[in-house]
Amino acid sequence: MKLELDALRKLLDRCAKPLAFAACAIVLLLSGISCRTVNRLAVVLPEVPGANYIGSKECEQCHEEIYRDFATADHARLIAEGPNAKNVGCESCHGPGSLHSDSGGEIMPPYSFTAGRPVSTDPGARFSNPPPRTTQTVCYDCHADIRGKFNLASHHPVPEGRMTCTECHSPHKGSAHTSGGMAMLSRNEGCLKCHPAQRGPHVFEHEAMNEGCTTCHDAHGSVNAKMLTVRDSNLCLKCHFQTVRNGQLLIGGSDHTLRVQQGNCWTAGCHEAVHGSRVSSSLRF
């Protein structure tokens, strides 16, 4: 560690010289990039009695198409720790696959998400008949924070069994966000699939829609009604700044002194068309 600190000090001293500044900037930039391009994540995997982890490569023998597409998936980055680390992207969700592979598929993986399959008597397949909501149960193993959000008052009906994680997240191909990863307008498509009324077209658009649905809504759950990220009018005031002038509360240059006492921006009967309107530039109707 001392040697590393000494080397860093020498690098900073050299950067202090004008002629070496550009070269040092490039070195530091490349260092930052290298830290962000690591393509593997280590995971601690659950143990299943009688079964061993064999690596995703073994899955290719029978699931060639899924294996081919899985190389593009976010979950393909998962490996097991240790000197004999294996690419265990498939098994991180489906469990150790040795019994499934050795039996030629006769014994199902511990977590296969297939309803109605026969129960095996093999000791390594004790989980072969899971409850209906096993899908999100396995997701929660790594995404514990999302489990917490689904326990909040306002949430998508995943805990109730009316939705599953895979309706919005693709585990086998491409980005885990089925609607285009960080492309905000594309991400809206996942929401608009079930909420078509918010799609429009609108003559007067709410600019927030261009930023993505998650600008206002937490996709998993929130303490606020309608899964809003911020309570009541405070959500609107994140973008629509308020000022006080001569005793008046001005929002958008209009006097809201009495209006804010009648309810929040939409329940007071003022801006009801919060996603967009065909007749009102102020999103009143």
C-alpha positions in Angstrom: 0.0 0.0 0.0 2.9 2.4 0.8 4.5 1.8 -2.6 1.1 2.5 -4.3 0.8 5.8 -2.4 4.4 6.8 -3.2 3.7 6.1 -6.9 0.5 8.2 -6.8 2.4 11.1 -5.1 5.0 11.0 -7.9 2.3 11.0 -10.5 0.6 14.0 -9.0 4.0 15.9 -8.7 4.6 15.3 -12.4 1.1 16.5 -13.2 1.9 19.8 -11.5 4.3 20.5 -14.4 2.4 22.2 -17.3 4.1 20.1 -20.0 3.1 16.9 -18.3 -0.4 17.9 -17.4 -2.1 16.6 -20.6 -0.3 13.2 -20.4 -1.3 12.8 -16.8 -4.9 13.7 -17.6 -5.0 11.0 -20.2 -3.6 8.4 -17.7 -6.1 9.3 -15.0 -9.0 9.2 -17.6 -7.9 5.8 -18.7 -7.7 4.6 -15.1 -11.3 5.8 -14.5 -12.5 4.0 -17.6 -10.8 0.8 -16.7 -12.6 0.8 -13.3 -15.9 1.1 -15.1 -15.4 -1.6 -17.7 -15.0 -4.6 -15.5 -17.3 -7.2 -17.0 -17.8 -9.6 -14.1 -19.5 -9.5 -10.7 -18.7 -12.0 -8.0 -21.6 -13.6 -6.2 -22.1 -15.9 -3.2 -24.4 -18.7 -4.3 -26.7 -20.8 -2.2 -25.9 -24.4 -1.5 -28.4 -27.2 -2.5 -27.8 -30.6 -0.9 -26.4 -33.1 -3.4 -26.0 -30.7 -6.3 -22.9 -28.8 -7.5 -22.3 -25.8 -9.7 -20.9 -26.7 -13.1 -20.9 -23.3 -15.0 -23.1 -21.8 -17.7 -21.1 -23.4 -20.5 -22.7 -26.8 -19.7 -26.1 -25.4 -20.3 -25.3 -24.8 -24.0 -25.5 -28.5 -24.8 -29.3 -28.4 -24.5 -30.2 -24.7 -24.4 -28.1 -23.5 -27.3 -30.3 -20.5 -28.3 -30.8 -19.3 -24.7 -27.1 -19.7 -24.1 -26.2 -17.7 -27.2 -28.5 -14.8 -26.3 -27.5 -15.0 -22.7 -24.0 -13.7 -23.5 -25.6 -10.3 -24.1 -27.6 -10.4 -20.8 -26.7 -8.3 -17.7 -26.9 -11.5 -15.6 -24.2 -13.1 -17.7 -21.6 -11.1 -15.7 -22.1 -13.2 -12.6 -19.3 -15.6 -11.5 -18.6 -17.6 -8.4 -15.7 -16.5 -6.2 -12.5 -18.4 -5.6 -9.5 -19.9 -7.5 -11.8 -22.1 -9.5 -14.3 -19.4 -10.4 -16.9 -20.4 -12.9 -19.3 -18.4 -15.0 -22.5 -19.2 -13.2 -24.9 -16.7 -14.7 -27.5 -19.4 -15.4 -27.1 -21.1 -12.1 -27.3 -17.9 -10.1 -31.0 -18.0 -10.7 -31.7 -21.7 -11.4 -29.4 -23.2 -8.8 -26.6 -25.7 -9.1 -27.1 -27.7 -12.3 -25.1 -30.9 -11.8 -28.0 -33.2 -11.2 -30.0 -31.7 -14.1 -27.1 -32.1 -16.4 -26.1 -35.6 -15.3 -29.6 -36.9 -15.6 -30.0 -35.5 -19.2 -32.7 -33.2 -18.0 -34.8 -35.7 -16.2 -34.2 -34.0 -12.9 -35.2 -30.3 -13.0 -32.9 -27.6 -11.6 -33.7 -26.5 -8.1 -35.3 -23.4 -9.4 -36.8 -23.9 -12.8 -40.0 -21.7 -12.6 -42.0 -24.3 -14.4 -45.4 -25.0 -12.8 -46.8 -28.5 -12.6 -43.6 -30.5 -13.1 -43.4 -33.9 -11.3 -41.8 -34.0 -7.9 -38.5 -35.9 -7.8 -37.5 -38.1 -4.9 -33.8 -37.4 -5.5 -32.4 -35.6 -2.4 -30.7 -33.0 -4.6 -34.0 -31.8 -6.1 -35.9 -31.0 -3.0 -37.0 -27.7 -4.4 -38.4 -29.1 -7.6 -42.0 -28.1 -6.7 -41.7 -24.4 -5.7 -44.5 -22.1 -4.7 -46.1 -20.0 -7.5 -44.0 -16.9 -6.7 -40.6 -18.5 -6.8 -39.5 -16.2 -9.5 -39.3 -13.0 -7.4 -38.1 -15.0 -4.4 -35.0 -15.9 -6.3 -34.6 -12.3 -7.5 -34.8 -11.1 -3.9 -31.7 -13.2 -3.1 -29.6 -10.5 -4.8 -32.0 -7.6 -4.8 -33.0 -7.3 -1.2 -33.6 -3.5 -1.5 -36.3 -4.3 -4.1 -38.0 -6.7 -1.7 -38.2 -3.8 0.8 -39.9 -1.5 -1.8 -42.5 -4.1 -2.6 -43.4 -4.1 1.1 -44.3 -0.4 1.0 -47.9 0.8 0.9 -48.0 1.6 -2.8 -46.4 -1.0 -5.1 -46.8 -3.0 -8.3 -48.8 -6.2 -7.5 -45.8 -8.5 -7.5 -46.2 -9.8 -3.9 -49.8 -10.5 -4.6 -48.8 -12.8 -7.6 -50.5 -10.6 -10.3 -47.2 -9.7 -11.8 -43.7 -11.2 -12.0 -40.3 -9.5 -12.2 -39.7 -10.9 -15.7 -42.6 -8.8 -17.1 -40.4 -5.8 -16.8 -36.9 -7.4 -16.6 -35.4 -9.8 -19.1 -33.1 -12.3 -17.4 -31.9 -14.1 -20.6 -31.1 -11.5 -23.2 -29.8 -7.9 -23.4 -30.5 -5.3 -20.7 -32.3 -6.4 -17.6 -34.7 -3.6 -18.5 -36.9 -5.0 -21.2 -37.6 -1.5 -22.6 -34.1 -0.4 -23.5 -31.9 0.1 -20.5 -31.0 3.7 -19.9 -32.7 5.1 -23.1 -35.4 7.0 -21.2 -38.0 7.2 -23.9 -37.6 3.5 -24.6 -37.9 2.7 -21.0 -41.3 4.3 -21.0 -42.5 1.6 -23.3 -42.4 -1.0 -20.5 -44.8 1.2 -18.5 -47.0 2.1 -21.4 -47.6 -1.5 -22.3 -49.9 -1.7 -19.2 -50.8 2.0 -19.0 -51.8 2.9 -22.6 -53.9 5.9 -21.5 -50.8 7.7 -20.6 -49.2 7.2 -24.0 -51.1 10.0 -25.8 -50.6 11.5 -28.3 -51.2 14.7 -26.5 -51.5 18.2 -28.1 -49.9 19.6 -24.9 -47.3 17.3 -23.5 -46.0 17.2 -20.0 -42.2 17.7 -20.5 -41.6 15.3 -17.6 -42.7 12.4 -19.8 -39.6 13.0 -22.0 -37.5 12.3 -18.9 -39.1 9.0 -18.3 -41.9 7.7 -16.1 -39.4 7.0 -13.2 -38.9 10.8 -12.9 -42.1 10.8 -10.9 -42.8 7.2 -10.1 -40.8 4.6 -8.3 -41.2 1.5 -10.5 -41.2 -1.0 -7.5 -42.9 0.8 -4.6 -43.1 3.9 -2.6 -44.6 5.2 0.7 -46.6 7.7 -1.5 -49.8 7.1 -3.4 -49.5 6.0 -7.0 -45.8 5.1 -6.3 -44.8 8.7 -6.5 -41.2 9.5 -5.6 -42.1 12.6 -3.7 -45.3 13.4 -1.7 -48.0 15.7 -3.0 -47.1 19.1 -4.6 -43.5 18.7 -3.6 -43.1 16.5 -6.6 -44.2 19.2 -9.0 -42.1 21.9 -7.2 -38.9 19.9 -8.1 -39.3 21.4 -11.6 -41.8 24.2 -11.2 -40.0 26.6 -8.9 -42.0 28.8 -6.5 -41.2 32.4 -5.5 -42.7 34.7 -2.9 -43.3 38.3 -4.0 -45.3 41.0 -2.1 -46.9 38.3 0.0 -47.9 36.2 -3.0 -46.8 32.7 -3.7 -46.0 32.6 -7.4 -45.6 29.4 -9.3 -45.0 29.7 -13.1 -45.6 33.5 -12.7 -49.1 32.9 -11.5 -50.5 33.6 -8.0 -51.0 30.3 -6.1 -51.4 31.7 -2.6 -55.0 30.4 -2.2 -54.8 27.5 -4.7 -52.3 25.6 -2.7 -54.7 25.5 0.3 -57.3 23.6 -1.8 -55.1 20.4 -2.2 -52.2 19.3 -4.2 -51.6 20.3 -7.9 -53.9 17.6 -9.3 -56.4 16.8 -6.6 -57.4 20.5 -6.2 -59.0 20.3 -9.7 -56.3 22.4 -11.4 -53.8 20.3 -13.2 -55.6 17.0 -13.6 -54.1 15.9 -16.9 -50.7 15.3 -15.4 -49.4 13.2 -18.3 -50.6 15.5 -21.1 -53.7 17.2 -22.4 -55.4 17.7 -25.7 -57.1 21.0 -24.8 -55.1 22.8 -22.1 -51.6 24.1 -22.2 -51.6 24.2 -18.4 -52.7 20.5 -18.3 -55.9 21.5 -16.6 -58.1 18.9 -18.4 
